[in-house]
Structures are given as C-alpha cells and as structure tokens.
Amino acid sequence: MIGTKQEQQLKEGLAVLGLTLDDAKVARLLTYLALLLKWNKTYSLTAITEPERMVSHHLLDSLAALAPIAAVQPRRLLDVGSGGGQPGIPFAILQPDWKITLLDSNHKKTTFLRQAVIELDLQNVQVICDRVENVPLDGGFDLITSRAFADLTDFVRLTKHLLANNGRWAALKGVQPFEEIASLPADINSHVMPLDVPDLGAERCIVWMEVRA
C-alpha cells in the first residue's frame, strides 16, 4: 500500500534533487505508484513491489534525470520501451508542457499505460503499442529516452529515423556502459553524466548521444 511513509520519502528525495512540487503533483506521483502496484498483480509490470523501493527505483530514479533533460528544453519526447511508464509518466506529471510519447511493443504494458494516462489525466501523453522500427516518422522527436530498452548501438540504430534535426538521445543506465559506448557507430558523439539518486544505493547515469555534425 502506498501511504504517508512513502509520501514523506518522496518529498525528502525531491528536496535532495532540488525539485519543488506542489501537493497535487506529489499526489499524482503517488497515485501512479498505487496504479502500478495494483496492475502489477496481473500484468507483471515490475519486479519491484515493496512500496519504499518503488519510490526510490521508479520515481526518484526517473526524476533524478529530469533537471538535466529539462535543460535541453525538449518539446517532443519519445520514451522507448516504456514498460511500466518510467521515466515517461513521472516526466509528464512534472512537465505538462512537454509532448510525451510512450512506446512499448507489449500489449499488456501499453494497456496499463493507457489506463494510467486516463486516471492521471495526462493530456500531454500518447501511448503507442508497436515495435519502434514500425513507428512512422512524424516531424521527429527532440529527445529520445530509454531506461531498459536495448544496448546503446541498437537503441540508436532502431530510433534514428525518429530523431529530429539537432535532436539527441538520453539513455538512462546503471553503471557506466563503457563497452557499449566504445561500440557506438563512428557518427555518434556521446558523453556520460553521473546521477545521484536518493535512497537508491546504486550507480546511475545518463548517456547523452547525438549525431556528429
């Protein structure tokens, strides 16, 4: 059950991240976790079901990347392999002016995502159930993100047709993936930004990538 203890944990974590949220956004984040916990019983959306770990591993883990991603001012964001909705749904709650697309090929997961979008009233979010290579180009995305979709080379290769001119990728990773970075195509520039996630006790980073000019 998601309750007062998790609310306090979330607020403390947000303070560490330097994020100031009104009560309504905090409530929506916790409602999202409650939905994830409820639907997980039949849809197997996440292996993490302890409420305290859900706050750290799903909410704070996603939101630790928000400030650096917001700094590049994405207008349209694609979250590939969105699964249970991280980082796309937490981003959408905090950034209602962003147009966010959640993409996953798993029908059960996108069924949950669509229901979450309705119950959280996320009017800035659309959900697509398909393989990424089948998604048609529609003006391109300023930012394409992924938390657990593929290795970096496949991530870039499969989504390159969806990237806007001067767009970039932001792959959310654990330990710095040195071998994956070394295997990137020659036309891709990359750099790693370490992240400090409250209560997580594990390494996290963003691997930024863009097409070499």
C-alpha positions in Angstrom: 0.0 0.0 0.0 1.2 3.5 -0.9 0.7 5.8 2.1 2.1 8.5 4.3 5.5 6.9 4.8 6.1 6.8 1.0 4.8 10.4 0.7 7.4 11.6 3.2 10.1 9.5 1.5 9.2 11.0 -1.9 9.2 14.6 -0.5 12.6 14.1 1.1 14.0 12.7 -2.1 12.6 15.5 -4.2 14.2 18.0 -1.8 17.6 16.3 -2.3 17.1 16.5 -6.1 16.2 20.2 -5.8 12.7 19.7 -7.2 9.9 21.7 -5.6 6.5 20.2 -6.3 3.0 21.3 -5.2 0.9 18.8 -3.3 -1.2 18.0 -6.4 1.9 16.7 -8.3 3.1 14.8 -5.3 -0.3 13.2 -5.0 -0.3 12.3 -8.7 3.1 10.6 -8.5 1.9 8.5 -5.6 -1.3 7.7 -7.4 0.8 6.5 -10.3 2.7 4.2 -8.0 -0.5 2.9 -6.5 -1.8 2.1 -10.0 1.5 0.4 -10.9 1.2 -1.8 -7.7 -2.4 -2.6 -8.4 -2.0 -3.6 -12.1 1.3 -5.4 -11.4 -0.7 -8.2 -9.7 -2.0 -9.4 -13.0 0.2 -7.7 -15.6 3.7 -8.2 -14.2 4.9 -4.7 -14.9 7.7 -4.6 -12.4 9.8 -6.9 -10.2 10.0 -4.2 -7.5 6.8 -4.2 -5.4 8.0 -3.0 -2.0 6.5 0.5 -1.6 9.7 2.1 -0.3 11.8 0.6 -3.2 9.1 1.7 -5.7 9.6 5.3 -4.6 13.4 5.1 -5.0 13.6 2.8 -8.0 10.7 4.1 -10.0 10.0 7.7 -9.1 13.3 9.2 -7.8 15.3 7.1 -10.2 13.4 8.7 -13.1 13.2 12.2 -11.6 17.0 12.3 -11.0 17.3 12.7 -14.7 14.6 15.4 -15.1 16.7 18.5 -14.5 19.5 17.7 -17.0 16.9 16.6 -19.6 14.8 19.7 -19.0 18.0 21.8 -19.6 17.9 20.8 -23.2 14.3 22.0 -23.5 12.7 19.1 -25.4 9.3 20.0 -26.9 8.6 16.4 -28.0 10.0 13.4 -26.1 9.8 9.7 -27.0 10.2 7.1 -24.2 11.1 3.9 -25.9 10.4 0.6 -24.2 8.4 2.5 -21.6 7.2 -0.7 -19.8 5.5 0.5 -16.6 6.0 4.1 -17.6 9.4 5.2 -16.4 10.7 7.8 -16.9 7.9 9.0 -19.2 5.0 9.2 -16.7 6.9 11.0 -13.9 8.2 13.4 -16.5 4.7 14.0 -17.9 3.4 14.8 -14.4 6.1 17.4 -13.7 6.3 18.8 -17.2 2.8 19.2 -18.6 4.1 21.4 -21.4 6.1 18.5 -22.9 4.5 16.3 -25.5 5.5 12.8 -24.5 5.0 9.6 -26.4 5.2 6.3 -24.5 6.2 3.4 -26.8 6.2 -0.3 -26.0 5.5 -3.4 -28.1 4.0 -5.3 -25.1 0.2 -5.1 -25.3 -0.3 -5.6 -21.5 2.1 -2.9 -20.7 0.5 -0.4 -23.1 -2.9 -1.3 -21.8 -1.7 -0.3 -18.3 -0.1 2.9 -19.7 -3.3 4.0 -21.4 -5.3 3.4 -18.2 -2.7 5.3 -16.2 -2.8 8.2 -18.6 -6.6 8.4 -18.3 -6.7 8.1 -14.5 -3.8 10.6 -14.0 -5.4 13.0 -16.6 -2.1 13.3 -18.6 -3.3 15.2 -21.6 0.3 15.7 -22.8 0.8 11.9 -23.3 0.1 9.5 -26.1 0.7 5.7 -26.0 1.8 3.6 -28.9 1.8 -0.2 -28.9 4.3 -1.3 -31.7 7.9 -2.1 -32.4 10.0 1.0 -32.7 11.1 0.3 -36.2 7.4 0.3 -37.3 6.7 3.8 -35.9 6.3 6.3 -38.8 8.3 9.5 -38.8 6.1 12.4 -37.7 8.2 15.5 -37.5 10.8 13.9 -35.3 11.4 14.0 -31.6 13.8 16.5 -29.9 14.7 13.8 -27.3 14.5 10.0 -27.3 15.0 8.4 -24.0 15.1 4.8 -22.7 15.5 3.2 -19.4 15.7 -0.5 -20.2 15.2 -0.9 -24.0 18.4 -2.2 -25.6 22.1 -1.7 -25.7 23.3 1.7 -27.0 24.1 0.7 -30.5 20.7 -0.9 -31.1 18.9 2.0 -29.3 20.5 4.5 -31.7 20.1 2.3 -34.8 16.4 1.5 -34.2 15.3 5.0 -33.3 17.5 7.2 -35.6 14.7 7.7 -38.1 12.5 9.2 -35.3 15.1 11.8 -34.2 14.6 15.5 -35.2 17.3 17.5 -36.7 19.7 18.5 -33.9 17.8 16.1 -31.6 19.6 13.8 -29.1 19.3 10.6 -27.2 19.4 10.2 -23.4 19.8 6.6 -22.3 19.3 6.1 -18.6 21.8 3.5 -17.4 23.2 2.0 -14.2 26.9 1.5 -14.1 28.6 3.4 -17.0 28.4 1.1 -20.0 32.0 1.5 -21.3 31.8 -1.4 -23.8 28.5 -0.2 -25.2 29.9 3.3 -25.7 33.0 2.0 -27.4 30.8 0.1 -29.8 28.7 3.1 -30.9 28.8 4.0 -34.6 31.5 6.4 -35.7 29.0 9.2 -36.5 27.6 9.3 -32.9 29.1 11.6 -30.3 28.5 10.6 -26.6 29.2 11.7 -23.1 28.2 10.3 -19.7 26.6 12.3 -16.9 26.6 10.6 -13.5 23.3 10.8 -11.5 22.9 10.7 -7.7 19.6 9.1 -6.9 18.3 9.5 -3.3 17.8 6.2 -1.4 18.9 4.0 -4.3 22.3 2.8 -3.2 23.4 2.1 -6.8 25.1 3.8 -9.7 23.1 5.6 -12.3 24.0 7.8 -15.3 22.7 9.3 -18.4 24.5 8.5 -21.7 23.9 11.5 -23.9 24.2 10.9 -27.7 23.9 12.9 -30.8 24.7 12.6 -34.5 28.2 14.0 -35.2 28.0 17.3 -37.1 
